[in-house]
Amino acid sequence: MTWTFTDDVDVFLDNAGPSLAARPAESTVVLTVTAALRRHGPHAYGDRAPVMGWWRGADGEVAGTLLHTPPYPATLNALSPEAVGPLMDARRLTHVNADRATARAVTAHWPGHRVDGEQRLYRLGELVPPSPAPGGRARAAAPADRELLLRWYAAFAVDIGGPGGHAERHGRAVDERTAEGRLTLWEDDGVPVSMAGISPQLAGTARVAPVYTPPEHGGRGYAAAVTAEVSRAARAAGADEVLLFTDLANPTSNGVYTRIGYRAVSDRLVVSAEGASDG
């Protein structure tokens, strides 16, 4: 039983890829982040190189993964209980995104900790279009929308409390998603009022993100409508599963998504060791 670490995404996927693909909903973030690392190189998410790792259990099978792209938290997936202690001995982790049980096991190795966020993963069941439907219609984002979309991406990053310095990555995401038809706007009376993006399909899954409505347009059903549209389109394009994450501290967004057919799969915690920074 041992951990193996690498900064080479191809080596990581050669070893852990089958395990991730076997649990695509739980592995959605790891699948999309590693796809971006393959496409854009090791500094796709920051100046520091990523660290990836996998744990092999007594039977030799992969039974858990680590993905760390500083300055973001280390994402831990499907860890068997016996993998946590050796991981904490091998890596100085102080900021982790993990399922509740794994997060509790990690924080037992710290003298103190704080919970920075609680997230819920949802899977689309039967899609239920919003009723009553808001005014307006969906349309694909176009290059002419770029400046608006960059402002909205920046505002969304502030809303979710992510690390700063996103401008280059936002521009890349907006340009790629616009060119590939993966960014949708909801317009009312010709004015863009909400947006939703969708990830590339990986292992039969697609994930809705980001979803953003400026405060001045909130409360009118636009987010539900644009999310329903990108979800419908993902299914029509062949996705076996359509997923999204919500912040459990936001009851409004959780209510929006359940009303249009999303059902809870699992919860994750983002936890930090008090008084420490990632190393």
C-alpha positions in Angstrom: 0.0 0.0 0.0 1.6 3.2 -1.1 1.2 6.7 -2.5 2.9 7.7 -5.8 3.2 11.4 -6.7 4.0 13.1 -10.0 3.8 16.5 -11.7 3.2 14.8 -15.1 -0.5 14.7 -15.9 -0.1 12.0 -18.5 1.7 9.7 -16.0 -1.1 10.5 -13.5 -3.9 9.6 -15.9 -2.1 6.5 -17.2 -2.2 5.2 -13.6 -5.3 6.7 -12.1 -7.4 7.4 -15.2 -9.4 4.1 -15.2 -10.3 4.6 -11.5 -11.5 8.2 -12.2 -13.5 7.1 -15.2 -15.2 4.4 -13.2 -16.6 7.0 -10.8 -17.1 10.0 -13.2 -19.6 12.0 -11.1 -17.4 11.9 -8.0 -14.3 12.6 -10.1 -15.8 15.4 -12.2 -13.4 18.1 -11.0 -10.3 15.9 -11.3 -11.4 15.0 -14.9 -11.9 18.6 -16.0 -8.8 20.0 -14.3 -6.5 17.3 -15.7 -8.0 17.9 -19.2 -7.1 21.5 -18.8 -3.6 20.7 -17.7 -3.2 18.5 -20.8 -4.5 21.3 -23.0 -2.7 24.2 -21.5 0.3 22.8 -19.7 1.3 22.6 -16.0 0.8 26.3 -15.2 -2.8 26.4 -16.4 -4.0 27.3 -12.9 -1.1 29.2 -11.4 2.7 29.7 -11.3 3.4 26.6 -9.3 3.4 23.2 -10.9 0.6 20.8 -10.0 1.1 17.7 -7.8 -0.9 14.6 -8.5 -0.9 11.3 -6.7 -2.6 8.0 -6.4 -2.9 5.4 -3.6 -2.8 1.7 -4.3 -4.4 -0.5 -1.8 -3.3 -4.0 -0.7 -4.9 -5.5 -3.8 -2.8 -3.2 -6.1 -5.8 -1.3 -7.3 -6.0 2.5 -7.2 -8.1 3.5 -4.2 -7.8 7.3 -4.0 -6.3 10.3 -5.7 -4.8 13.7 -4.9 -4.9 16.7 -7.3 -3.2 19.9 -6.1 -3.0 23.0 -8.3 -1.8 25.8 -6.0 -3.2 28.2 -5.0 -6.4 26.1 -5.0 -7.1 23.5 -2.3 -5.8 20.0 -2.8 -8.7 17.8 -4.1 -8.9 14.4 -2.5 -11.1 11.7 -4.2 -12.3 8.3 -3.2 -9.6 7.8 -0.5 -9.8 4.6 1.5 -9.5 5.3 5.2 -6.0 3.8 5.5 -4.7 6.2 2.8 -5.2 9.4 4.8 -2.4 9.0 7.4 0.3 8.1 4.9 -0.8 11.0 2.7 -0.5 13.5 5.6 2.9 12.1 6.4 4.1 12.5 2.8 2.6 15.9 1.9 2.3 19.1 3.9 -1.3 19.7 3.1 -3.1 22.6 4.8 -6.0 23.4 2.5 -8.2 20.5 1.3 -11.4 19.8 -0.7 -12.7 16.4 0.2 -15.9 14.4 1.0 -17.0 14.8 4.6 -15.5 11.6 6.0 -12.1 12.3 4.4 -12.1 15.9 5.5 -12.7 14.8 9.1 -9.9 12.3 8.8 -7.5 15.0 7.4 -8.4 17.6 10.1 -7.6 15.0 12.8 -3.9 15.5 11.8 -4.1 19.3 12.4 -3.9 21.1 15.7 -6.8 23.2 14.6 -8.9 23.9 11.5 -11.6 26.0 9.9 -14.3 25.0 7.5 -14.0 27.4 4.5 -17.0 26.1 2.6 -19.5 23.3 2.1 -20.4 22.1 -1.3 -23.1 19.8 -2.6 -22.8 17.8 -5.8 -26.0 17.4 -7.8 -27.0 15.1 -10.7 -29.7 15.9 -13.1 -32.7 13.6 -13.0 -35.8 14.5 -15.1 -35.3 18.1 -16.3 -38.2 20.3 -15.3 -38.3 23.6 -17.2 -38.9 26.6 -14.9 -42.6 27.5 -14.4 -43.5 30.2 -14.8 -40.8 30.8 -17.4 -39.0 34.2 -17.2 -39.1 36.6 -20.1 -36.5 36.3 -22.8 -34.6 33.5 -24.5 -31.3 31.7 -24.5 -28.5 32.3 -27.0 -25.0 31.2 -27.5 -22.3 33.7 -26.3 -20.5 35.4 -29.1 -17.1 37.1 -29.4 -18.9 40.5 -29.1 -19.9 39.6 -25.6 -16.3 39.1 -24.4 -16.0 42.2 -22.2 -19.3 41.6 -20.5 -18.4 37.9 -19.9 -15.0 38.8 -18.4 -16.7 41.2 -16.0 -19.2 38.5 -15.0 -16.5 35.8 -14.6 -14.6 38.2 -12.3 -17.8 38.9 -10.3 -18.5 35.2 -10.0 -15.0 34.5 -8.7 -15.5 37.2 -6.0 -18.9 35.6 -5.1 -17.4 32.2 -4.5 -14.4 33.5 -2.7 -11.7 32.1 -5.0 -8.1 33.2 -5.1 -7.3 36.3 -7.1 -5.3 36.8 -10.2 -7.8 35.1 -12.5 -7.7 37.6 -15.5 -5.7 35.5 -17.9 -7.5 32.3 -17.0 -10.9 34.0 -17.3 -10.0 35.3 -20.7 -8.9 31.8 -21.9 -12.1 30.3 -20.5 -14.3 32.8 -22.1 -12.6 32.5 -25.5 -12.6 28.7 -25.5 -16.1 28.3 -24.3 -17.4 30.9 -26.7 -15.6 29.3 -29.7 -16.8 25.8 -28.7 -20.4 26.8 -27.9 -20.1 26.0 -24.2 -21.2 29.4 -22.9 -24.9 30.5 -22.9 -26.5 33.8 -22.2 -30.1 34.5 -21.2 -31.4 37.7 -22.8 -34.5 39.6 -21.8 -35.7 42.3 -24.2 -32.3 42.0 -26.0 -30.3 42.6 -22.8 -28.0 39.8 -21.4 -29.2 39.1 -17.8 -27.6 35.7 -16.9 -25.0 33.2 -18.1 -24.2 29.5 -17.7 -21.3 27.5 -18.9 -20.8 23.8 -19.4 -17.6 21.7 -19.2 -16.4 19.4 -22.0 -17.9 15.9 -21.9 -15.5 13.6 -20.1 -16.2 10.0 -19.2 -19.8 10.6 -20.2 -20.4 13.5 -17.9 -20.7 17.3 -18.3 -20.7 19.8 -15.4 -22.6 23.1 -15.4 -20.3 26.0 -14.3 -20.2 28.9 -13.9 -23.8 30.2 -13.4 -24.0 33.9 -12.8 -26.7 36.5 -12.7 -25.8 40.1 -11.8 -27.6 41.3 -8.6 -29.7 43.8 -10.5 -31.2 41.0 -12.5 -31.6 38.5 -9.6 -34.9 37.0 -8.4 -36.6 36.8 -11.8 -35.9 33.2 -12.7 -33.1 33.9 -15.2 -30.5 31.6 -13.5 -33.0 28.7 -13.5 -33.8 29.2 -17.2 -30.3 29.4 -18.4 -29.2 26.5 -16.3 -32.1 24.4 -17.6 -31.1 25.3 -21.2 -27.5 24.3 -20.9 -28.5 21.1 -19.1 -30.9 20.3 -21.9 -28.2 20.9 -24.5 -25.7 18.8 -22.6 -28.1 15.9 -22.6 -29.0 16.4 -26.2 -25.2 16.3 -27.0 -25.0 12.9 -25.5 -23.9 13.4 -21.8 -24.9 10.4 -19.7 -24.8 12.6 -16.6 -25.1 16.3 -16.1 -23.7 17.6 -12.8 -23.3 20.8 -10.9 -22.0 22.0 -7.5 -23.7 24.4 -5.2 -22.6 26.3 -2.1 -24.7 24.8 0.8 -24.6 28.3 2.4 -26.8 29.6 -0.4 -30.3 28.1 0.0 -31.6 30.1 -3.0 -29.3 28.4 -5.6 -29.9 25.0 -4.0 -33.6 25.6 -4.3 -33.3 26.7 -7.9 -31.5 23.6 -9.0 -33.7 21.1 -7.2 -36.8 22.7 -8.7 -35.5 22.1 -12.3 -34.7 18.4 -11.6 -31.3 18.2 -9.9 -30.9 15.7 -7.1 -28.2 15.6 -4.4 -25.3 13.1 -4.8 -22.8 13.9 -2.1 -21.3 16.7 0.0 -17.8 18.0 0.2 -16.0 20.3 2.6 -13.2 22.8 2.0 -11.1 22.8 5.2 -7.9 24.6 6.2 -5.4 24.2 8.9 -5.5 27.2 11.1 -2.6 29.6 10.8 -1.0 27.7 7.9 -0.6 28.0 4.2 -0.2 25.3 1.6 3.3 23.9 1.0 
